[in-house]
Amino acid sequence: MRIFVCIDIKIYMEQQVFFALSDPTRRNIIEYLSERSANMRMVADTVGMSRQAAAKHIHALQMCGLVVLEKQGRDQVCRFQPDGLKDLRVWLQRMEQRHLDFPEQQLSDTQ
């Protein structure tokens, strides 16, 4: 018997971005890579961990589209991909708009 699960890819990607950014180490990596591209060793040294541990964090960031890896000679260079934040930005704007559309309701809910 097969079970098919249908998920909205957009919701899935939003969840992946939230999950990836929930980790403080990954947020540090994103901040570092937002200023410069770096190889895995540089990222590992910056966050103070082994290359293998840094690679796992980079992989999580890569899977949700926040980091791109490019092969340069023997190194893999990590680069921040700001487009990966697009879904998060859209969600935040939607939440802000809801607050602006229904401020009285939210105020009465807290009282």
C-alpha positions in Angstrom: 0.0 0.0 0.0 1.3 3.5 -0.9 0.6 6.6 1.0 1.0 9.9 -0.9 1.6 13.1 1.1 0.9 16.3 -0.7 2.7 19.4 0.8 2.9 22.9 -0.4 6.5 23.4 -1.4 6.4 27.0 -0.5 5.2 26.2 3.1 7.9 23.5 3.3 10.6 26.0 2.3 9.4 28.6 4.8 9.6 25.9 7.5 13.1 24.9 6.4 14.3 28.5 6.5 12.8 29.0 10.0 14.4 25.7 11.2 17.8 26.6 9.7 17.8 30.1 11.3 16.6 28.8 14.7 20.2 27.6 15.4 22.5 30.4 16.6 25.5 28.9 15.0 23.8 29.0 11.6 22.8 32.6 12.2 26.4 33.4 12.9 27.5 31.6 9.7 24.9 33.6 7.7 26.1 36.9 9.2 29.7 35.9 8.4 28.9 34.9 4.8 26.8 38.0 4.2 30.0 40.0 4.3 32.3 37.6 2.3 32.5 34.3 0.6 34.6 31.7 2.4 35.8 28.2 2.2 34.8 25.6 4.7 37.9 26.0 6.8 37.3 29.7 7.2 33.7 29.2 8.2 34.7 26.5 10.7 37.4 28.7 12.2 35.0 31.6 12.5 32.4 29.7 14.4 35.0 27.7 16.4 34.2 24.1 15.3 35.6 21.3 13.2 35.1 21.4 9.4 32.8 18.4 9.7 30.5 20.1 12.2 30.6 23.3 10.1 29.8 21.3 7.0 26.6 19.9 8.6 25.5 23.5 9.4 26.4 24.6 5.8 24.4 21.7 4.4 21.3 22.7 6.4 21.7 26.3 5.1 22.2 25.0 1.6 19.1 22.8 1.7 16.8 25.8 2.3 18.5 28.0 -0.2 20.4 30.3 2.1 23.9 29.2 1.1 25.4 28.1 -2.3 28.5 26.0 -2.5 30.9 26.6 -5.5 33.9 24.4 -6.3 37.1 26.5 -6.7 40.0 24.3 -7.3 40.2 21.9 -4.3 38.0 24.1 -2.1 34.3 24.5 -1.8 33.5 28.1 -1.3 30.4 29.0 0.6 28.4 32.0 -0.5 25.3 33.6 1.1 22.2 33.5 -1.1 20.0 36.4 -0.1 17.2 35.2 -2.3 16.8 32.3 0.2 15.3 34.8 2.6 12.5 35.8 0.1 9.9 33.4 1.5 10.7 34.5 5.0 10.5 38.1 4.0 7.1 37.5 2.4 5.8 35.7 5.5 7.0 38.5 7.8 5.3 41.1 5.6 2.1 39.1 5.6 2.1 38.9 9.4 2.8 42.7 9.7 0.0 43.4 7.3 -2.4 41.2 9.3 -1.5 43.2 12.4 -2.2 46.5 10.5 -5.5 45.1 9.1 -6.8 43.9 12.5 -5.3 46.0 15.3 -8.5 46.3 17.3 -9.0 42.5 17.4 -5.5 41.9 18.6 -5.8 44.5 21.3 -9.0 43.0 22.6 -7.5 39.5 22.5 -4.8 40.5 24.9 -7.2 42.1 27.5 
